[in-house]
């Protein structure tokens, strides 16, 4: 019986490319979703064996949250994460959420086909060379933010000044400054802009 595959990606062109690869290898594409929310509704009905899920979806829940929700389902499918960046800290979070593994989007068609078969059989799947990168990522110190630091950082990322952040979070400007100092220290950067950029790279935003 053919392996049943569900595709999740917010870009129609990417989904079309994946569908052509999966179809050409004799697997059955049972559905496509552009958001994690759509996939969660479709999965119990379509009952895929393997889900190919983009790590960074558009609006709504991301690939990590989608993976966690899919893996909590009865008869949960294996989830293969697709990502553009091999240093993305959210890869670790996705694996912790139950993903069978991950692939870079630039891998060849044969690698994708083998990964689908391996994931369906319950094996761990890593993009070529991913074992070294994964070990390095696991050994790297993890940056953890408090809920309030995350709130401040999100507003910094929006370009809000300290006064606006203070007003929106109902805290003093001096408290905002203290949170930003802590953020710069934790992220190892020297500016607000760099803090937002580094946090996004690490999957903290």
Phi, psi and omega in degrees: 000138183291145177289131182268129187235135173247134181255133176232113176200140183278358178252115181303324181296320179295316179298320180297319178295317178295318180301318181295322178293312183295315179299318184296334181268005175088007175277164181253112174280109185269349179179165177227140177228143179262349179222161176296322181298318178299317182297323181292331177283321185284325189301312180297334181276315186275337177050059177289153173277324182226137174246126172264115189235126175296141181290317183247095178276175182281239179293150177092202185288151182268185182296328180292311180295322178297316179301311181301317181292320179297319183287344177277349183286156172292141185054048185300136177283159170287143181242123175253122181273136175249132183215156179271328187246123182283351180260007184294121182296339180290344175300315179299316180298322179294319178295320177295331180280353175115007179298146179286343180158193181214156177226142170286147185291348181264010179290161182280168185298323180297321180295319178297316181297315179296322181296321179296316179297314181296316180297319180296331181272359178094007181277156174281137182239126175234141177301149180311126184082359185290339181295318179294317181294322181294316178300317180298319180294321180292329180280340182291144179297135181273132177269124177241137180244147173287165180300320181290322176298322179294320178299314180297316182297320179298321179286325174300318180296331177281351180092013181287141176280166183304319182297317180292319178300316180300316182293320184285332180259000179058045176228170182280160178296325180295325177292320177301313180300321179296316179299320182292321176301315179297320179297316180298320180294313183295323183270351177067037181233172187247356183218162179298316180299316180294325180297315180295318180296315181294320179296322178293320179297324181276357180079021180270349177239000000 
